[in-house]
Amino acid sequence: MIAEKYGAAIIAYDFKQAGSTAKVDYVSDADALIVNAIYFEANWYHKFNKGFTKKAMFHHSADNKEKVDYINEYRKNRMYAENEVVQVLSLPYKDTSYSFNIFLPKKRFDIDELRAKLDGAAIQNLLSCSRSTYLSKISIPKMKLEKDYELKQALLAMGVTYLFDSASADLSGISKVGLYASDAKHRAFIEVDEEGTTAAAATYIGIRKPMMLTIHQNPKKFIADHPFIFILNKDKNALFIGQFV
């Protein structure tokens, strides 16, 4: 049921055998773990033709490039918008309340500048201005990304301090024993190919002016051959945000 309903892998370990536990990533001295997880898997509304998948150059930086697999489409109408600094391509899934949105800087290595401008209002403005637009070519890299993050310092910087303080932490709602959080970690995974997207994330605890857009009716190309930002949305709510660099 776990594998069928949640897409989770099941691995059996014999803990009687020496070395088995070394394969398991766990917190050895934790009294409890608070775990939050999200999983997403969906097919594109318009699947990409695998016969069009080709290798081409991706430019990570001015002096770093490599050949990667690109999924391609030609001569299609897709949801698209642009302004003076960014192109936006919105790809719907079969359940059209979900979409995968790519924010591609027009200036090849300007992702830092773009990221600084993409606050919530700017993102919503960009997406709301998307229109069905004829694109002569769409080319995006196949992606498989996995990343671990240490969250404790980020949470402390945001003012979440009492949770990590053994003297002041109040977790009496879940335990009568005096508990406090010693660490916080986050792991995210996303894969994009011709069929659609698989994404998962788990967290455990142990300038901004809206940009004015112009929609062009002339044929455009969307070639994501340099670093970009992506957002997987449910309606107007971002489920996953990341960058492909």
N, C-alpha and C positions, 0 to 999 in steps of 0.2 A: 504493500500500500504506500509506503514512504517513497519508493522509487516511482510508482505509477502516478501518484497525486502531486508529488513535490519535485520530481526530477532529481532526487538525491541518490548518490551512490552509496551502496552498502558493501562494506568490506569486513570480513571476519578475521579476527586476530586471536591467536592462542596465547593468552597472557602467561601460561605456564612455561612457554618457551622463552629463553633468554633473548633479548633483542627485539621482541615483538613490540613492546611499548615504545621503543625508540622511534618507531614509524608514526606514532600518534602525536599530533601537535596538541598539547594540553597545558594547563596551568597546574603545576604540581602541588602548590601550597594554597590553592583557593578553597574557601569554604563553600562558595556558591558562584555561579556565573549568571549574569543577566544577558540574555541573547535576543537580538532582534534581527530578523532575516526577511529578505524580499527576493522573490524569484519571478522572472518574466521570460516567456518563450512564445514567439508568435511568427507567423508567416507574413510576408509582404502581401499587400493587396494586389500589387503588380509584381510578380516574381521576375527576377532577372534571368535572362537566357544564359545557361552555363556555357553555351557555345561561343558566347561573346567574351568570356573571361580571358584576359590576357595579362602577361607580365609587362610592366612599364616602370619607369623610374619614379620613386618617391623622394622628394627633397626634404630631408630632416632639417638641414641647415645649409648655409651657403657652401660649406665644404664637406657635407656628409649626405650622401644619397645612396640609394640601393634599389634594386629591382624587386617589386612586390606584385602580387596578384591583384588585378583590378576587376571589379564587376562593372559591366558597361551596358548602357542602353542608348538607342539611337532614335531620333525623330519622334519624341514622345511629348505629350502635354503632362506636366507635373506641377505641383504647387511650388511656387518660386517667388522670391523677392530679392531686391538688392538696393543698396544705397552707395554712397561714395567710398565706403570702406569694406563692405562685406557682401557676399552672396549667400543666400539662404535657400536650401533645398529641404522640402518637407516630404518624407516618404511615409505614406499611411500603411498600417497593417490591415489584415482582414477585418478585425474589429477596428473600425475607423476612428474610434475614440482615442486610439493610441497612434503615435507617430514618432518617427525617428528624424530629427532635425539637425542638419549640418550647417554650421556657421563657418564659412570659408573666407578668410581675409583676402581681399583683392591684392594687397601687397604681400608678396610671398612669405616673408618671415616676420609678419607683424602680429603674431598671435597674442603677445603680451599686451599690446595696445588694445586689441579687440577685446580681450578678456576684461580689461579695466573698464570698458564701456558697457559691457553686457550685464547691467543690473536687471532686476526683475521687470521694471517698466520697459526697458529697451527690448528685452527678449519678447515680451508680450506684444509690443508694438510691431516688431519684425514679423512675428508669426501671424498677427492679425492682418497684416498687409500682404500676405502671400496670396497669389492668384494663380489660377491654372495658366501656365505659360509654355509655349512651344520651345523645347530644348533640342537642339540638333545632336548633342551628345551629353551623356551623363557618365562619369567615370569616378568611382570611389573605391578605395582599397578595401579588400577583405580584412577584417579586423578580428583579432583574438587578444584581448588585454586582460591581465590579472595584476592586481596591486594590493599590497598590505599597507595600512596606515597606522601609525601610533597616534592616538587621539588625546592622551592625557594632557600633554602640554597645550594643545589647542583648546581643550575644555577649560583648563586653568586660566588661560589668557582671556577666555570669554566670561570669566567670573564664576565658573562652576568649581568652587574650591572646597566647600563644606563636605562634599561627597567623598573627597580623597583624604579628609582629615579624620584620623581615628578618634580624636577627642570630640568633634562636633557633628560627625555624620549621624543622621537619624534615619535608619532603615528599619525602624520598628514595625512598619507596615508589612514587612515580609519575614521578619525574624525577631524573636525576643532576645537573641544573642547579639551583643554589640558588634555590628559589622560595618565596614567601610570599604570603599572601592580602592584597590591598589593600582589598577591599570585600566586602560580602555583601548581597544583595538578595533579596526575596521578592515574588512576585506571585500573587494569588489571584483567582478568578472563580467566581461561582455564579449560576445562573439557576433559578428555580422558577416553574412555570406549571401549567396544568390537566393536562398530560400527565405531568409528572414533574420531574426535576432534572438539570441539567448543571452540573458543577463541575470546576474544574481549579486546580492550584497548581503553582508552580515556584519552586525556590530555587536560587540560584547563589552561589558564593563566588569571587571574582576579586579561728461561726467555725469555728470550723469543726467543727461537730458534725453527724453525719447527721441529717436532719430527719425527724420522725415525720409520716406522711401518713395522711389519712383519705380513703377512697374513698366518694363519695356516690352513692347509687343514684337519686336524684331527677334529672330532666332538667336538664342543664347547657347553657350556651352557651360557645363558645370564640371570642371576637371579638378578633383580634390587631390592634387599631387604635391601638396605641401601642408604643414601643420594646420589643424582645424579643431574647432570645438563641436561637440555633439551633445544633444539633449534628447532623451527619450521621455515623451510626454504622455500622460493620460489626461485628455481634455487640456486644461490649462495648468495642470500640475506636473512638475518635473519629477520623474521617478529616478532617473540616472543622468548625471552630468559628468562629462569627461572631456579629455582632449587626446587627439591622435597626433603624436609628434615624432 
